[in-house]
Amino acid sequence: MHKRRVVVTGMGVVTPIGETVDEFWENLLEGKSGVRTVTLFDTTGFGVSIGGECTDFDAEKHFDRKSAKRMDRFAQMALVAARQAVVQSGLDMSQMDRGRAGVIVGTGIGGLWELETQKQRLLEKGPGRVSAFTIPKLMVNAAAGNISIDLGMHGLANAVGTACASAADAMGAALSQIRLGIVDVMVAGGSEAALSPLGLASFAAMKALSSRDVPPERASSPFEASRDGFVLGEGAGVLVFEELEHAKKRGAHILAEVAGYGATSDASHITQPLVDGRGASTAIRLSLEDAGVNPDEVNYINAHGTSTPLGDVAETTAVKRVFEHEAHKLAISSTKSSIGHLLGASGGVELAATVMACIHGVAPATINLDTPCAQCDLDYVPNTPRDCRIDVAMSNSFGFGGHNACLTVKRWV
């Protein structure tokens, strides 16, 4: 069966180093870090005091006070990113069939801030003082629902919760919706705001986080020999996916083609990846096959690269399994070195970075990479961005639960 081709016509982000795609990309190429001492709450006694915090994000810059109070931080960020993406796409919902436009937004945790706030209110003031908006704010589909309402999109509005693969899986599902002819446009990506007291304490209890905080900007160091865990971040990344002929007909500016998606499960451990990279490598292969691309045609990979001892080795091994002797020719980088790990939002932000890499012919750097781990021996574009032609690129996302997802994009010419 002929596959309907899908392209990207708009992108929006909220990140620790920029609240627009252009600002994010500029700071990424300058090697800036958004990892800093947390200011959202007092971290005394947590053992970890740093995070990839969106310090400039102010909901009241984007919404009236009443609307802002009815959304958790993760939904606010998602809606801001979605609005950016739709503005860039030039979509005019009044000129199209709203039933053929939908939303799929992933999140690993959802409205954690609201959950914490209302639990404290329950304990201190009693059940009668719990907000009537608690459930609508904390539910994982709140981002997708608010975007659908705000933009007036009447097609499928859905949420995906596959931990750190959430955004990638959401975009994979969006790709399928368009290919199947169910819709012509999908707003898709991910959002996360789990940099909260419970979020930070819980990940710290797992020993998943970096304990290096002097200086904070050096803590997120994927593939570095001294790496000791990821840095918890927050933000959102949302893209507009559109059927090619639909985009052409309305004269849209096309940014890239979304060519392939692959997803698998390790079916092994609830938090640890398979060290031999079998599950991840299969997802990468499936994405390549879906895109009709041979391994030797890939120029760049935006790695999941979280800065964890096990994860970075497993991903390196997975890449070697798929690309074999071509693996060492690939430019690979982790943008998490600059912004930390945005959990369920990471895949959306990273696909935006991957598309920008294709557009500009630049592989962003993996900062804080001075002494690579002996088991991480590929080309991770250390510390300095690299000019290179990127015709085909991939974005990897792997999550707790054994979820593996990979997207393949092609430069639009």
Secondary structure in CASP SS format (residue, H / E / C, confidence):
PFRMAT SS
TARGET T0000
AUTHOR 0000-0000-0000
METHOD secondary structure of the structure
MODEL  1
M C 1.00
H C 1.00
K C 1.00
R C 1.00
R C 1.00
V E 1.00
V E 1.00
V E 1.00
T E 1.00
G E 1.00
M E 1.00
G E 1.00
V E 1.00
V E 1.00
T E 1.00
P C 1.00
I C 1.00
G E 1.00
E C 1.00
T C 1.00
V H 1.00
D H 1.00
E H 1.00
F H 1.00
W H 1.00
E H 1.00
N H 1.00
L H 1.00
L H 1.00
E C 1.00
G C 1.00
K C 1.00
S C 1.00
G C 1.00
V E 1.00
R E 1.00
T E 1.00
V C 1.00
T C 1.00
L C 1.00
F C 1.00
D C 1.00
T C 1.00
T C 1.00
G C 1.00
F C 1.00
G C 1.00
V C 1.00
S C 1.00
I E 1.00
G E 1.00
G E 1.00
E C 1.00
C C 1.00
T C 1.00
D C 1.00
F C 1.00
D C 1.00
A H 1.00
E H 1.00
K H 1.00
H C 1.00
F C 1.00
D C 1.00
R H 1.00
K H 1.00
S H 1.00
A H 1.00
K H 1.00
R C 1.00
M C 1.00
D C 1.00
R H 1.00
F H 1.00
A H 1.00
Q H 1.00
M H 1.00
A H 1.00
L H 1.00
V H 1.00
A H 1.00
A H 1.00
R H 1.00
Q H 1.00
A H 1.00
V H 1.00
V H 1.00
Q H 1.00
S H 1.00
G C 1.00
L C 1.00
D C 1.00
M H 1.00
S H 1.00
Q H 1.00
M C 1.00
D C 1.00
R H 1.00
G H 1.00
R H 1.00
A E 1.00
G E 1.00
V E 1.00
I E 1.00
V E 1.00
G E 1.00
T C 1.00
G C 1.00
I C 1.00
G C 1.00
G C 1.00
L H 1.00
W H 1.00
E H 1.00
L H 1.00
E H 1.00
T H 1.00
Q H 1.00
K H 1.00
Q H 1.00
R H 1.00
L H 1.00
L H 1.00
E H 1.00
K H 1.00
G C 1.00
P H 1.00
G H 1.00
R H 1.00
V C 1.00
S C 1.00
A C 1.00
F C 1.00
T H 1.00
I H 1.00
P H 1.00
K H 1.00
L H 1.00
M C 1.00
V C 1.00
N C 1.00
A H 1.00
A H 1.00
A H 1.00
G H 1.00
N H 1.00
I H 1.00
S H 1.00
I H 1.00
D H 1.00
L H 1.00
G C 1.00
M C 1.00
H C 1.00
G C 1.00
L C 1.00
A E 1.00
N E 1.00
A E 1.00
V E 1.00
G C 1.00
T C 1.00
A H 1.00
C H 1.00
A H 1.00
S H 1.00
A H 1.00
A H 1.00
D H 1.00
A H 1.00
M H 1.00
G H 1.00
A H 1.00
A H 1.00
L H 1.00
S H 1.00
Q H 1.00
I H 1.00
R H 1.00
L C 1.00
G C 1.00
I C 1.00
V C 1.00
D C 1.00
V E 1.00
M E 1.00
V E 1.00
A E 1.00
G E 1.00
G E 1.00
S E 1.00
E E 1.00
A C 1.00
A C 1.00
L C 1.00
S C 1.00
P H 1.00
L H 1.00
G H 1.00
L H 1.00
A H 1.00
S H 1.00
F H 1.00
A H 1.00
A H 1.00
M C 1.00
K C 1.00
A C 1.00
L E 1.00
S C 1.00
S C 1.00
R C 1.00
D C 1.00
V C 1.00
P C 1.00
P H 1.00
E H 1.00
R H 1.00
A C 1.00
S C 1.00
S C 1.00
P C 1.00
F C 1.00
E E 1.00
A C 1.00
S C 1.00
R C 1.00
D C 1.00
G C 1.00
F E 1.00
V C 1.00
L E 1.00
G E 1.00
E C 1.00
G E 1.00
A E 1.00
G E 1.00
V E 1.00
L E 1.00
V E 1.00
F E 1.00
E E 1.00
E E 1.00
L H 1.00
E H 1.00
H H 1.00
A H 1.00
K H 1.00
K H 1.00
R C 1.00
G C 1.00
A C 1.00
H C 1.00
I C 1.00
L C 1.00
A E 1.00
E E 1.00
V E 1.00
A E 1.00
G E 1.00
Y E 1.00
G E 1.00
A E 1.00
T E 1.00
S E 1.00
D C 1.00
A C 1.00
S C 1.00
H C 1.00
I C 1.00
T C 1.00
Q C 1.00
P C 1.00
L C 1.00
V C 1.00
D C 1.00
G C 1.00
R H 1.00
G H 1.00
A H 1.00
S H 1.00
T H 1.00
A H 1.00
I H 1.00
R H 1.00
L H 1.00
S H 1.00
L H 1.00
E H 1.00
D H 1.00
A H 1.00
G C 1.00
V C 1.00
N C 1.00
P H 1.00
D H 1.00
E H 1.00
V C 1.00
N C 1.00
Y E 1.00
I E 1.00
N E 1.00
A C 1.00
H C 1.00
G C 1.00
T C 1.00
S C 1.00
T C 1.00
P H 1.00
L H 1.00
G H 1.00
D H 1.00
V H 1.00
A H 1.00
E H 1.00
T H 1.00
T H 1.00
A H 1.00
V H 1.00
K H 1.00
R H 1.00
V H 1.00
F H 1.00
E H 1.00
H H 1.00
E H 1.00
A H 1.00
H H 1.00
K H 1.00
L C 1.00
A E 1.00
I E 1.00
S E 1.00
S C 1.00
T C 1.00
K H 1.00
S H 1.00
S H 1.00
I H 1.00
G C 1.00
H E 1.00
L C 1.00
L H 1.00
G H 1.00
A H 1.00
S H 1.00
G H 1.00
G H 1.00
V H 1.00
E H 1.00
L H 1.00
A H 1.00
A H 1.00
T H 1.00
V H 1.00
M H 1.00
A H 1.00
C H 1.00
I H 1.00
H H 1.00
G C 1.00
V E 1.00
A E 1.00
P C 1.00
A C 1.00
T E 1.00
I C 1.00
N C 1.00
L C 1.00
D C 1.00
T C 1.00
P E 1.00
C C 1.00
A C 1.00
Q C 1.00
C C 1.00
D C 1.00
L C 1.00
D C 1.00
Y C 1.00
V C 1.00
P E 1.00
N C 1.00
T C 1.00
P C 1.00
R E 1.00
D E 1.00
C C 1.00
R C 1.00
I C 1.00
D C 1.00
V E 1.00
A E 1.00
M E 1.00
S E 1.00
N E 1.00
S E 1.00
F E 1.00
G E 1.00
F C 1.00
G C 1.00
G C 1.00
H E 1.00
N E 1.00
A E 1.00
C E 1.00
L E 1.00
T E 1.00
V E 1.00
K E 1.00
R E 1.00
W C 1.00
V C 1.00
END
